[in-house]
Amino acid sequence: MNRFLKYLVVGFSTCLVVLLLAGAATSKSTSPEDTYRHLAVYTEVLSRIKSDYVEEPDMKNVTLGALNGLLESIDPYASYLNADQYKEYLAHKDQHKADVGLVLARKFGYVGIVDAIPGSPADGAGLTTGDVLESINGVSTRDMPLAFGEMLLAGDAGTTVELGVLRFRKPEPQKITLTRELVRYPAVKGRIAQDDVGVIQVSSLTEGEVAQVAKQVQSLQKQGARRFVLDLRHCSTGGPEEGVQLANLFLDKGLITYSEGQKVPRKDFDANAAADITHLPLAVIVDRGTANGAEVAASALLDDKRAEVVGERTYGDAAIHKAITMEDGSAVILSVAKYYSPSGKSIQDNGVTPSVPELETEAAADSDDDGGTAITPKPKASGDDPLLNKAIEVVVKGKAEIAKENSKPGEQRANQPLSEPEDDSPQN
């Protein structure tokens, strides 16, 4: 089908959804008559395309493009699967196959990368948050259902998959080949840093990981930790329930989160005092790869004023997903309820905005000397971790004290001109 026609239909679908949502925002109850009137316009446009376009279009592809454009405009984690695809999805969804370690969402009409699991083949290739999969094994991901893309990435350990990757500042897709393996999530790590700060690095919130965090907290306290930094960078696996449990380790009261949807009644998740294990000062680190349960924990600790959150705005992914079947055997997988911060912000729509913004050193995509398209992770110098340095400074001095110091020009560092930007790293 003509690519322009695809974009035309998808663009119209997006505009239609925006109009429907705008109407819902101005009126809590949209009448069925209004909804069907909008759908009648949509049907008429499809009819005009079929009868008047310069060439006869493939209406199956037109409809598929329209459906995917509609879903992506309201839910980047939604998928439409035809009957055959849905049967395959059901047959494979509970199989624990090898894969390349990517967490995905829809982006710009393609399959986008939320994050690469640390230590996975995708992480080793330098794939990261914001990259887009243009193709999987030669099949374009344009209009590809998200769930189907996930299935294509999975397979037997030792087999390979070829990806076409679109990266920022790279106009042409880069071709890379990854070998599938049984991805193992990194274990929770803990250590004592300077100023008796216990640093706990959490790369996953899969089942059992919160208990490991609790063990690390208790162990570091015995080793003399007087304050903590909870590092949730690139923590994108694990659902909202695990995020609730993680936040509860540091909270003895208050609302952690709540879920709610159009047909799903509100459910509050309050802190249980019996699950709280420490009252020591706390800072949390997040970045663009922080998603799902980790976002629930970060938003709760921030809104309940239990911790300062340092880093970059998180990805935005915390919802209840459900497969809704159609009469023809196809299905729509979409969010039926969202999780909200204690202050009432949808995490999926807003992510978590840090109270102490700080940019993370980015990975670089390097080209081969011969003009090829190799993707190479940028090496990180030992100790070069601005987010961790800032988090330690914040938890030791406090955000208010740092702001006070920075507001006094007379207290700038020795030999540093006043006209130069101030360096916020810890001082020796």
Long-range contacts (C-beta under 8 A, 24 or more apart in sequence): 1-57, 1-58, 1-61, 1-62, 1-65, 2-55, 2-57, 5-49, 5-53, 5-57, 5-62, 6-61, 6-62, 6-65, 6-142, 6-143, 8-49, 9-46, 9-49, 9-62, 9-65, 9-66, 9-69, 10-65, 10-66, 10-68, 10-69, 10-109, 10-143, 11-69, 12-42, 12-45, 12-66, 13-42, 13-65, 13-66, 13-67, 13-69, 13-70, 13-73, 14-69, 14-70, 14-72, 14-73, 16-41, 16-42, 16-70, 17-70, 17-73, 17-74, 18-73, 21-74, 42-66, 61-143, 64-143, 65-143, 68-106, 68-109, 68-143, 68-144, 68-145, 69-109, 71-106, 71-332, 71-334, 72-106, 72-109, 75-334, 75-335, 76-105, 76-106, 76-107, 76-112, 77-105, 77-106, 77-146, 77-317, 77-319, 77-321, 77-334, 77-335, 77-348, 78-106, 78-146, 78-332, 78-333, 78-334, 78-335, 79-145, 79-146, 79-147, 79-148, 79-332, 79-333, 79-334, 80-145, 80-330, 80-331, 80-332, 80-333, 81-145, 81-147, 81-148, 81-330, 81-331, 81-332, 81-333, 82-329, 82-330, 83-328, 83-329, 83-330, 85-145, 85-147, 85-148, 85-330, 86-323, 86-325, 86-329, 86-330, 86-331, 87-329, 88-148, 88-151, 89-147, 89-148, 89-151, 89-331, 92-151, 92-154, 95-154, 96-182, 97-154, 97-155, 97-156, 97-180, 98-154, 98-155, 98-156, 98-157, 98-158, 98-159, 98-180, 98-181, 98-182, 98-183, 99-153, 99-154, 99-155, 99-180, 99-181, 99-183, 100-153, 100-161, 100-178, 100-180, 100-181, 100-183, 101-183, 102-127, 102-133, 102-153, 103-236, 103-237, 103-291, 104-133, 104-146, 104-149, 104-150, 105-146, 105-315, 105-317, 106-146, 107-132, 108-132, 109-142, 109-143, 110-134, 110-141, 110-142, 110-144, 110-166, 111-136, 111-141, 111-144, 111-146, 111-149, 114-236, 114-289, 114-291, 114-315, 114-317, 115-234, 115-236, 115-289, 115-291, 115-315, 116-234, 116-289, 117-183, 117-185, 117-203, 117-204, 117-234, 117-236, 117-237, 118-185, 118-186, 118-203, 118-234, 119-183, 119-184, 119-185, 119-186, 120-181, 120-183, 121-178, 121-179, 121-180, 121-181, 121-183, 122-178, 123-377, 124-377, 125-176, 125-178, 125-375, 125-377, 126-363, 126-364, 126-365, 126-375, 126-376, 126-377, 126-378, 127-165, 127-375, 128-289, 128-363, 129-287, 129-288, 129-289, 129-315, 130-168, 130-288, 131-165, 131-166, 131-167, 131-168, 132-165, 132-166, 132-167, 133-163, 133-164, 133-165, 133-166, 134-164, 134-165, 134-166, 134-173, 135-162, 135-163, 135-164, 135-173, 136-161, 136-162, 136-163, 136-164, 137-161, 137-162, 138-162, 146-333, 147-333, 153-180, 154-180, 155-180, 156-180, 157-181, 157-182, 165-375, 167-365, 167-375, 169-365, 170-365, 172-373, 173-373, 174-365, 174-373, 174-374, 174-375, 175-373, 176-373, 176-374, 176-375, 185-209, 185-237, 187-212, 188-212, 188-213, 188-215, 188-216, 189-216, 190-216, 190-217, 190-219, 190-220, 191-220, 192-220, 192-223, 192-224, 192-225, 193-229, 193-388, 193-392, 194-392, 194-426, 195-226, 195-227, 195-392, 195-396, 196-224, 196-225, 196-226, 196-227, 197-225, 197-226, 197-227, 197-228, 197-229, 197-392, 197-395, 197-396, 198-223, 198-225, 198-227, 198-228, 198-229, 199-228, 199-229, 199-231, 199-388, 199-392, 200-228, 200-229, 200-230, 200-231, 201-231, 202-230, 202-231, 202-232, 202-235, 202-246, 202-294, 203-234, 203-235, 204-235, 204-237, 204-238, 205-235, 205-237, 205-238, 205-239, 205-242, 205-243, 205-246, 205-292, 205-293, 205-294, 205-297, 206-237, 206-238, 206-242, 207-242, 209-238, 209-242, 210-242, 210-245, 210-246, 210-249, 213-246, 213-249, 214-249, 214-277, 217-249, 217-277, 217-278, 218-277, 221-278, 221-280, 225-280, 226-280, 226-281, 227-280, 227-281, 227-282, 227-283, 227-395, 227-396, 228-278, 228-280, 228-281, 228-282, 228-283, 228-395, 229-282, 229-283, 229-284, 229-285, 229-388, 229-391, 229-392, 229-395, 230-282, 230-283, 230-284, 230-285, 230-297, 230-301, 230-307, 231-284, 231-285, 231-388, 231-391, 232-284, 232-285, 232-286, 232-290, 232-294, 232-297, 232-298, 233-285, 233-286, 233-287, 233-289, 233-290, 233-311, 233-360, 233-387, 234-287, 234-289, 234-290, 235-289, 235-290, 235-291, 235-293, 235-294, 236-289, 236-290, 236-291, 236-292, 236-294, 236-315, 236-317, 237-292, 237-293, 238-292, 238-293, 238-294, 239-292, 239-293, 240-292, 240-293, 240-296, 240-318, 240-339, 241-293, 242-293, 243-292, 243-293, 243-294, 243-295, 243-296, 243-297, 243-300, 243-318, 244-269, 244-293, 244-296, 244-297, 244-300, 245-275, 246-293, 246-294, 246-296, 246-297, 247-271, 247-296, 247-297, 247-300, 247-301, 248-272, 248-275, 248-276, 249-275, 249-276, 249-277, 249-278, 250-276, 250-277, 250-278, 250-282, 250-301, 250-306, 250-307, 251-276, 251-300, 251-301, 251-304, 251-306, 252-276, 252-279, 254-300, 254-304, 254-342, 255-300, 255-304, 255-342, 256-296, 256-300, 256-304, 256-342, 257-296, 257-299, 257-300, 257-318, 257-339, 257-340, 257-341, 257-342, 257-347, 258-339, 258-340, 259-320, 259-337, 259-338, 259-339, 259-340, 260-337, 260-338, 260-340, 261-320, 261-335, 261-336, 261-337, 261-338, 262-336, 263-336, 264-320, 264-336, 264-337, 271-304, 281-395, 282-306, 282-307, 282-395, 283-307, 283-308, 283-309, 283-310, 283-391, 283-392, 283-394, 283-395, 284-308, 284-309, 284-310, 284-391, 285-309, 285-310, 285-311, 285-387, 285-388, 285-391, 286-310, 286-311, 286-312, 286-314, 286-352, 286-354, 287-311, 287-312, 287-314, 287-360, 287-387, 288-312, 288-313, 288-314, 288-315, 288-360, 289-315, 290-314, 290-315, 290-352, 291-315, 291-316, 291-317, 291-318, 292-317, 292-318, 293-318, 295-347, 295-351, 295-352, 296-339, 296-347, 298-352, 299-341, 299-342, 299-345, 299-347, 299-352, 300-341, 300-342, 302-341, 302-352, 302-354, 302-355, 303-341, 303-342, 303-343, 304-342, 308-355, 308-356, 308-394, 308-395, 308-399, 309-352, 309-354, 309-355, 309-356, 310-354, 310-355, 310-356, 310-358, 310-387, 310-390, 310-391, 310-394, 311-354, 311-356, 311-357, 311-358, 311-360, 311-387, 311-391, 312-354, 312-357, 312-358, 312-359, 312-360, 313-351, 313-352, 313-353, 313-354, 314-351, 314-352, 315-351, 316-347, 316-348, 316-349, 316-350, 316-351, 317-347, 317-348, 318-347, 318-348, 319-348, 355-399, 356-390, 356-391, 356-394, 356-399, 358-386, 358-387, 358-390, 358-424, 359-386, 360-386, 360-387, 361-385, 361-386, 386-425, 389-425, 389-426, 390-424, 390-425, 392-426, 393-424, 393-425, 393-426, 396-426
